Structures are given as C-alpha cells and as structure tokens.
Amino acid sequence: MIYLMILFIGVPLIELSLLIKIGVVWGVLNTVLLVIGTGVFGAYLARIQGLMILRELQYEINQGRMPAEKILDGMIVFCSGILLLTPGLLTDICGFLGLIPGTRRLFKEWLKKKIRAMIDRGSTITIIKN
C-alpha cells in the first residue's frame, strides 16, 4: 500500500516540482516543448524497440525455443513506452533507461530476481486449466 501511495502521490509531486524549476530557468514554452519532444521521441524509440523484440520473439518461437527473455524485454519496453508518454522528466528518464539494451538488461535481471523470490516465497498464483 505504501508503494502505491508513493507512486500516485510522490512521483507526480516530484515531477511537478521539477517542471516548475525547469520552467523558471528555461521558460514555460521551452519546458512544454521539452516534455512533448521527449514523449514523441520516446514513443518512436519504443515502437522501434518493440518491433525488433517482436521479430526476435517470432524467430525464437519458429526455432522451437521458449522466448521468456524476449517476453521480459517486451514487458520492459512496453512499460518504458508508457512512462515516456506520461508527462514529466523523471518518468522520461526511467522510460529511456528501459529502452537502452544495456540498462534494460539490468532491469530484466532485477525483475527475474523478484519473480524468483516471489516463487520461492509461494506468493505467486498458478492457474492451471484442464
């Protein structure tokens, strides 16, 4: 619950204060153009990365391999795209980091450790259909 409060209250407050400070220094129009520009450029990069991952995923499926790594890559790129479309500079920085293959690999390793810990604790739900 505390994480959700931080996410929905803390992050927008930080974003707003950053935008106000940048707006004072650079001016309102430049700040608005920066937010719009990073959103458009980020969406373009997310689209390119997403299509590349989709091709790699299809290739692995065609080779008969389970594309678990590519699925995680796709999840991270998708979330990065959402962050980039959210107005603000902090979310844009996090979004761009998710699109860079090197930092995406770090996010992916962290995510795998979290999933493994959840499985080990038994805090995951397994759905089995007959």
C-alpha positions in Angstrom: 0.0 0.0 0.0 2.8 2.4 0.8 4.3 1.8 -2.6 1.1 2.8 -4.3 0.9 6.0 -2.2 4.5 6.9 -3.2 3.7 6.1 -6.9 0.5 8.0 -7.1 1.3 10.9 -4.8 5.1 11.2 -4.6 6.1 10.8 -8.2 3.6 13.4 -9.5 4.8 15.9 -6.8 8.4 15.4 -7.8 7.5 15.7 -11.5 5.6 18.9 -10.9 8.4 20.5 -8.8 11.0 19.5 -11.5 8.8 21.0 -14.3 8.3 24.2 -12.3 12.0 24.6 -11.6 12.9 23.9 -15.3 10.1 26.3 -16.4 11.6 29.1 -14.3 15.0 28.6 -15.8 14.2 27.7 -19.4 10.8 29.3 -19.7 7.3 27.8 -20.0 7.3 27.3 -23.8 10.7 25.5 -23.8 9.6 23.3 -20.9 6.4 22.3 -22.6 8.3 21.6 -25.9 10.8 19.5 -24.0 8.0 17.4 -22.4 6.3 17.0 -25.8 9.6 16.3 -27.6 10.7 13.6 -25.2 7.2 12.0 -25.4 7.2 11.9 -29.2 10.8 10.8 -29.5 10.3 8.2 -26.7 7.2 6.8 -28.4 9.1 6.5 -31.6 12.0 4.6 -29.9 9.6 2.4 -28.0 7.9 1.5 -31.3 11.2 0.6 -33.0 12.4 -1.4 -30.0 9.1 -3.2 -29.7 9.1 -4.2 -33.3 12.7 -5.5 -33.0 11.7 -7.6 -30.0 8.6 -8.9 -31.7 10.8 -10.1 -34.6 13.2 -11.8 -32.3 10.3 -13.3 -30.3 8.9 -14.8 -33.5 12.3 -16.1 -34.5 12.7 -17.9 -31.2 9.2 -19.4 -31.5 9.9 -20.6 -35.0 13.1 -22.2 -33.7 11.1 -24.1 -31.1 12.5 -22.2 -28.1 10.6 -20.6 -25.3 11.1 -16.9 -25.7 11.0 -16.0 -22.0 13.8 -13.5 -22.2 12.1 -11.7 -25.1 8.8 -11.6 -23.3 10.5 -9.8 -20.4 12.2 -7.5 -22.9 8.8 -6.7 -24.4 7.3 -6.0 -21.0 10.1 -3.6 -20.1 9.8 -1.8 -23.5 6.0 -1.6 -23.1 6.3 -0.1 -19.6 9.0 2.2 -20.8 6.8 3.4 -23.6 4.0 4.2 -21.0 6.5 6.1 -18.9 7.6 8.1 -21.9 4.0 9.1 -22.7 3.5 10.2 -19.1 4.3 13.9 -18.9 7.3 14.6 -16.8 11.1 14.4 -16.9 11.7 11.8 -14.2 9.3 9.3 -15.9 11.0 10.1 -19.2 14.5 9.3 -17.8 13.2 6.0 -16.4 11.5 5.3 -19.8 14.6 6.0 -21.8 16.6 3.8 -19.5 14.2 0.9 -20.2 14.8 1.3 -24.0 18.5 1.1 -23.8 19.5 -2.5 -24.2 22.3 -2.4 -21.6 20.2 -0.8 -18.8 17.2 -2.9 -19.9 19.3 -6.0 -19.2 19.8 -4.7 -15.6 16.1 -4.2 -15.2 15.5 -7.6 -16.6 17.9 -9.2 -14.1 16.3 -7.4 -11.2 12.8 -8.4 -12.4 13.9 -12.1 -12.7 15.3 -12.0 -9.1 12.0 -10.5 -7.9 9.9 -13.1 -9.7 12.2 -15.9 -8.4 11.8 -14.6 -4.8 8.0 -14.5 -5.2 8.0 -18.1 -6.4 10.3 -19.2 -3.6 8.0 -17.5 -1.0 5.0 -19.0 -2.6 3.4 -15.6 -3.2 2.5 -16.3 -6.8 -0.7 -17.6 -8.1 -0.6 -20.5 -10.6 -3.5 -21.0 -12.9 -3.8 -24.5 -14.3 -6.5 -25.2 -16.8 -7.6 -28.7 -17.5 
